[in-house]
């Protein structure tokens, strides 16, 4: 049971003020390695450390938010995890609806009560173990910004790699035949190294699979490219010829297939950001009228900033060299989502029923009614996810 808890913990209680999940993982102390990113409805923190403890030792992991370097009253939460194979390794899922950006302090110590077989075996030094680390999840930088930068690097780099496939095939064939021109090979290799290196650096990000999980399909393509080039390197250096087999250097078709899944991950991030915005609204139903509880000024500012950011991120994602269009239902769904989210900050909070608000919209009277926008955005998010799930089933990894 403890092992299951250490793999994935979903907190029902997180006593913090509300806010929207942000930003990329930050630097931590060397004791605990901490990485965090928004994933679906949660902000997931991965916690890891090397520990000199017997398997099954139970650790108490605590977390609290900091303000001005001091713990925020009422913000502490805890869970328990087991040491296994000399490692503490667990994921802590914080509900994004309750998560507030900011610096967080994590601490791991041994639980007072240990399994009977271990209690007498633990040394005083092991019992006194205390690991700590700090994660800054509080910058204003949205995960969409990070995802857009990553997608831009990956699409541009892999397109350059795909364009190079024919030339690499020619060099690989020459290497197999023993006719490789060493000077020409070295010059060509230097020309393709920058996009390969850029892709490798991006794929080495610790947090990458938290927000673009389909990026797991890309390292095998890079490995194929490096293998093919290594054979040419060996031939250029006078080694025995490689076997006369076709080059495994990745081509455009395989790259487009892999990138399509990453684009769907980016679409999911857009949908999740929209859901984050909806979480700030409380709709009160009173007889025939639906009204929305007034927002705090900081909520209004946050919603405006995130809505504008989502609306701007969508065309920027579209402009990247994905190599194939999105399926029409996804394209239309995201366009509708971006349009409605952009209208959200200026929407009317009350005054008519949803049905009357829809009539006003069609008649061009005033702004959208927020009680019309909220369910429409939620419905659009559901439809987008349904279509994306269907499309992903059609596109197994390369």
NORZI-V465600 format. One record per residue. N is the residue number from 1. RES is the residue in one letter. PSI is psi in degrees with one decimal (999 if undefined). NEAR is the number of other C-alpha atoms within 8 Angstrom. D_LAST is the distance of its C-alpha to the last C-alpha in Angstrom with 1 decimal. Layout:
n:res:psi:near:d_last
N:RES:PSI:NEAR:D_LAST
N:RES:PSI:NEAR:D_LAST
This chain:
n:res:psi:near:d_last
1:X:-43.5:4:35.7
2:X:-35.6:8:35.9
3:X:-40.6:8:32.5
4:X:-39.7:7:31.0
5:X:-36.4:10:33.0
6:X:-18.4:13:31.7
7:X:-40.3:9:28.0
8:X:115.9:10:28.5
9:X:124.2:10:31.9
10:X:114.5:8:32.5
11:X:130.5:8:36.0
12:X:-27.9:5:38.2
13:X:127.5:5:40.7
14:X:97.5:12:40.1
15:X:75.0:9:43.5
16:X:159.8:9:42.7
17:X:156.5:7:43.5
18:X:167.8:8:40.9
19:X:179.0:11:38.7
20:X:142.4:12:35.2
21:X:143.7:13:32.4
22:X:-170.5:14:31.7
23:X:170.5:13:30.3
24:X:160.8:12:28.3
25:X:159.2:12:29.3
26:X:179.1:9:32.3
27:X:148.3:8:34.0
28:X:172.3:10:35.6
29:X:162.8:9:38.1
30:X:-13.9:6:37.0
31:X:-54.0:8:38.1
32:X:135.1:13:35.3
33:X:122.2:12:31.8
34:X:129.6:15:31.1
35:X:138.7:12:28.1
36:X:151.2:14:28.0
37:X:153.9:15:26.3
38:X:133.9:14:26.4
39:X:110.2:9:24.0
40:X:-128.8:7:24.7
41:X:8.0:9:28.4
42:X:161.2:11:29.0
43:X:113.9:15:29.3
44:X:126.2:12:27.7
45:X:124.2:12:29.3
46:X:127.5:12:27.8
47:X:127.7:13:30.8
48:X:150.9:11:30.7
49:X:151.3:10:33.4
50:X:131.7:7:34.5
51:X:136.2:8:37.5
52:X:75.7:7:40.1
53:X:148.5:9:40.5
54:X:150.6:10:40.4
55:X:137.1:9:37.6
56:X:-7.8:8:38.5
57:X:133.2:13:40.7
58:X:126.3:11:40.6
59:X:144.3:12:40.3
60:X:120.3:12:41.4
61:X:121.7:12:39.2
62:X:154.0:11:40.9
63:X:141.7:11:40.0
64:X:153.8:12:42.2
65:X:147.7:12:42.1
66:X:143.4:12:44.3
67:X:123.8:9:46.6
68:X:28.1:4:48.6
69:X:0.5:5:47.5
70:X:148.4:6:49.0
71:X:140.3:9:47.5
72:X:126.5:10:47.6
73:X:133.8:5:49.8
74:X:3.3:6:48.1
75:X:-4.4:11:44.6
76:X:141.4:12:44.1
77:X:162.6:10:41.6
78:X:160.3:8:40.6
79:X:171.7:8:38.5
80:X:143.1:11:38.6
81:X:158.0:14:35.9
82:X:144.6:13:36.1
83:X:136.5:16:35.7
84:X:130.3:10:33.4
85:X:33.6:6:32.9
86:X:21.1:11:34.8
87:X:145.2:11:32.7
88:X:121.8:13:33.1
89:X:110.1:11:29.7
90:X:162.8:11:29.5
91:X:136.8:12:28.4
92:X:118.3:11:31.1
93:X:117.0:12:30.3
94:X:131.2:13:33.0
95:X:126.0:13:33.5
96:X:-27.9:14:32.8
97:X:-26.9:11:35.7
98:X:-3.9:12:38.0
99:X:134.8:15:36.4
100:X:126.5:12:38.4
101:X:150.2:11:37.1
102:X:175.5:11:39.1
103:X:140.4:12:39.4
104:X:139.1:12:38.9
105:X:132.1:12:40.4
106:X:144.0:13:38.9
107:X:137.4:11:40.9
108:X:128.1:11:40.4
109:X:165.3:11:43.4
110:X:137.6:12:44.2
111:X:145.1:8:45.3
112:X:-43.4:4:48.9
113:X:124.5:5:48.4
114:X:159.5:9:46.3
115:X:141.3:8:45.7
116:X:-38.0:6:49.0
117:X:-21.1:6:47.6
118:X:-28.1:10:46.3
119:X:-43.8:9:49.1
120:X:-16.2:6:51.5
121:X:-19.2:6:49.0
122:X:134.1:9:48.0
123:X:163.2:6:49.9
124:X:-38.5:6:51.7
125:X:-39.9:6:49.2
126:X:-40.6:9:46.2
127:X:-26.9:8:48.0
128:X:3.8:8:48.6
129:X:134.1:8:45.0
130:X:115.5:8:44.1
131:X:142.8:9:40.8
132:X:160.3:11:40.4
133:X:158.4:14:38.1
134:X:134.7:12:38.0
135:X:123.2:15:35.2
136:X:99.2:11:35.9
137:X:27.7:15:34.1
138:X:11.1:10:36.8
139:X:164.9:9:36.1
140:X:-3.1:6:36.1
141:X:123.1:9:32.8
142:X:152.4:11:30.4
143:X:-26.6:11:26.8
144:X:-36.1:10:26.0
145:X:-45.6:9:27.4
146:X:-45.9:11:25.2
147:X:-40.0:11:22.0
148:X:-43.9:12:23.1
149:X:-43.6:8:23.7
150:X:-45.7:9:20.3
151:X:-38.2:12:18.5
152:X:-46.5:10:20.8
153:X:-44.7:11:20.1
154:X:-44.6:11:16.3
155:X:-45.9:12:16.3
156:X:-44.6:11:19.2
157:X:-47.5:12:18.0
158:X:-27.4:12:14.5
159:X:-40.1:11:16.3
160:X:-39.0:10:18.7
161:X:-43.8:13:16.1
162:X:-40.0:11:14.6
163:X:-27.8:9:18.2
164:X:-9.0:9:19.0
165:X:-45.3:11:16.6
166:X:-44.5:7:19.4
167:X:-40.9:7:22.0
168:X:-36.9:11:20.0
169:X:-39.2:11:19.5
170:X:-44.8:8:23.3
171:X:-40.7:11:24.1
172:X:-39.4:14:21.9
173:X:-39.5:11:23.7
174:X:-39.1:11:27.0
175:X:-41.6:15:26.4
176:X:-31.2:12:25.7
177:X:-6.8:9:28.9
178:X:20.6:8:30.9
179:X:20.1:7:31.7
180:X:129.3:12:29.8
181:X:108.7:8:32.0
182:X:-43.9:7:32.0
183:X:-44.7:6:33.4
184:X:-37.8:7:31.0
185:X:-46.5:12:28.1
186:X:-41.5:8:29.4
187:X:-42.5:8:30.0
188:X:-39.9:8:26.5
189:X:-39.8:9:24.9
190:X:-30.8:8:27.1
191:X:-27.9:7:25.9
192:X:-10.8:11:22.2
193:X:-41.5:8:22.9
194:X:-49.8:8:23.7
195:X:-33.2:12:20.4
196:X:-46.2:12:18.6
197:X:-39.1:8:21.2
198:X:-42.7:11:21.1
199:X:-42.2:12:17.4
200:X:-41.6:10:18.1
201:X:-42.7:8:21.2
202:X:-41.8:10:19.6
203:X:-12.7:10:16.8
204:X:-5.0:7:19.7
205:X:132.7:7:21.4
206:X:-31.4:6:22.4
207:X:-0.2:11:22.4
208:X:-48.6:11:19.0
209:X:-11.0:10:17.2
210:X:-36.5:10:20.4
211:X:-15.8:12:20.1
212:X:71.5:11:16.4
213:X:-26.7:10:14.6
214:X:-5.2:10:11.1
215:X:-12.4:12:11.7
216:X:-18.3:7:10.6
217:X:-10.8:10:6.9
218:X:-38.4:9:8.9
219:X:-38.4:10:11.0
220:X:-33.6:7:8.8
221:X:-41.2:11:8.7
222:X:-38.3:11:12.4
223:X:-40.2:8:13.0
224:X:-42.5:11:12.0
225:X:-45.4:11:14.3
226:X:-36.8:9:17.0
227:X:-46.4:9:16.9
228:X:-41.5:12:17.5
229:X:-35.5:11:20.2
230:X:-36.2:8:21.8
231:X:-40.6:11:22.4
232:X:-37.5:13:24.2
233:X:-44.4:8:26.1
234:X:-42.9:11:27.3
235:X:-39.4:14:28.4
236:X:-27.9:12:30.1
237:X:4.1:6:32.0
238:X:8.9:6:33.3
239:X:172.3:7:31.2
240:X:149.4:6:30.6
241:X:142.9:10:28.2
242:X:160.9:8:24.6
243:X:148.0:5:23.8
244:X:76.9:7:23.4
245:X:154.0:5:19.6
246:X:146.4:7:17.5
247:X:140.6:9:16.3
248:X:11.0:8:12.8
249:X:131.0:12:13.4
250:X:137.7:13:10.5
251:X:170.6:10:11.6
252:X:-41.0:9:12.2
253:X:-46.2:6:10.0
254:X:-36.6:9:6.6
255:X:-44.7:13:8.8
256:X:-40.4:11:10.2
257:X:-44.8:11:7.3
258:X:-41.6:14:6.8
259:X:-29.4:10:10.6
260:X:-35.4:10:11.3
261:X:-34.4:11:10.6
262:X:-35.9:13:12.8
263:X:-37.0:10:15.4
264:X:-36.1:9:15.7
265:X:-41.3:12:16.5
266:X:-38.5:11:19.1
267:X:-39.8:9:20.5
268:X:-37.4:9:20.9
269:X:-38.4:11:22.9
270:X:-44.1:11:25.1
271:X:-41.2:12:25.8
272:X:-38.9:10:26.6
273:X:-40.5:10:28.9
274:X:-41.7:14:30.7
275:X:-37.1:10:31.3
276:X:-41.4:12:32.7
277:X:-41.9:12:35.2
278:X:-30.0:9:36.2
279:X:-15.7:8:37.0
280:X:-13.5:8:40.0
281:X:136.6:9:41.8
282:X:114.6:7:44.1
283:X:128.7:9:45.2
284:X:122.9:8:48.6
285:X:119.9:8:49.6
286:X:103.9:7:53.4
287:X:-121.8:5:54.8
288:X:-14.1:6:53.4
289:X:139.1:9:52.3
290:X:129.7:14:49.2
291:X:162.4:12:49.4
292:X:134.3:12:47.4
293:X:134.5:8:48.7
294:X:143.8:5:49.4
295:X:150.6:8:46.9
296:X:154.3:6:48.0
297:X:-39.3:6:48.1
298:X:-31.7:6:45.3
299:X:-43.3:10:43.1
300:X:-43.3:10:44.0
301:X:-40.7:8:43.1
302:X:-44.2:9:39.8
303:X:-43.4:10:38.8
304:X:-44.8:10:39.8
305:X:-45.8:8:37.8
306:X:-37.4:11:34.6
307:X:-44.0:14:35.0
308:X:-37.6:9:35.5
309:X:-43.7:8:32.6
310:X:-45.7:15:30.2
311:X:-32.3:12:31.7
312:X:-29.8:8:31.3
313:X:-36.5:11:27.7
314:X:-53.4:11:26.3
315:X:-30.5:8:27.4
316:X:-38.8:9:26.2
317:X:-41.5:10:22.7
318:X:-34.9:6:22.9
319:X:-10.2:6:24.0
320:X:153.1:10:21.0
321:X:73.1:7:18.9
322:X:-28.5:10:15.9
323:X:-9.6:5:15.7
324:X:150.3:6:16.1
325:X:157.0:5:18.7
326:X:150.4:6:18.5
327:X:141.0:6:19.4
328:X:-45.4:6:23.2
329:X:-36.7:8:24.0
330:X:-45.9:11:22.1
331:X:-50.3:9:23.7
332:X:-37.9:8:27.1
333:X:-44.1:12:26.8
334:X:-36.0:12:26.1
335:X:-43.0:8:28.8
336:X:-41.5:9:31.2
337:X:-48.2:13:30.4
338:X:-38.9:11:31.0
339:X:-44.9:9:34.2
340:X:-39.1:10:35.5
341:X:-38.9:13:34.7
342:X:-32.7:11:36.4
343:X:-14.0:9:39.5
344:X:-45.9:12:39.6
345:X:-28.9:10:41.8
346:X:8.9:7:44.5
347:X:150.3:10:44.5
348:X:135.4:9:47.8
349:X:-24.9:10:48.1
350:X:175.2:10:50.7
351:X:-28.5:6:53.4
352:X:168.0:10:52.2
353:X:161.7:10:50.3
354:X:-40.6:11:46.7
355:X:-42.0:8:47.8
356:X:-34.4:8:50.3
357:X:-37.4:12:47.9
358:X:-38.8:11:45.6
359:X:-42.3:8:48.6
360:X:-41.8:11:49.5
361:X:-46.6:12:46.0
362:X:-31.0:7:46.3
363:X:-3.7:6:49.8
364:X:24.6:7:48.8
365:X:116.6:7:51.1
366:X:-166.9:6:50.3
367:X:176.2:9:46.8
368:X:152.2:15:44.3
369:X:130.5:15:45.5
370:X:-31.6:12:43.3
371:X:-12.9:14:43.7
372:X:-41.4:12:42.1
373:X:-43.0:11:39.2
374:X:-53.2:9:38.2
375:X:-30.0:8:37.4
376:X:-40.5:8:35.8
377:X:-44.4:12:33.4
378:X:-40.4:10:32.7
379:X:-41.2:8:32.1
380:X:-41.9:12:29.8
381:X:-44.8:13:27.7
382:X:-42.0:8:27.4
383:X:-41.3:9:26.4
384:X:-46.9:13:23.7
385:X:-36.4:10:22.1
386:X:-44.5:8:22.4
387:X:-41.4:10:20.6
388:X:-42.3:10:17.8
389:X:-41.2:8:17.4
390:X:-43.3:8:17.3
391:X:-39.5:8:14.8
392:X:-31.6:9:12.3
393:X:-25.8:7:12.9
394:X:-14.8:6:11.8
395:X:73.8:8:8.4
396:X:159.5:6:6.5
397:X:152.5:6:3.8
398:X:999:6:0.0
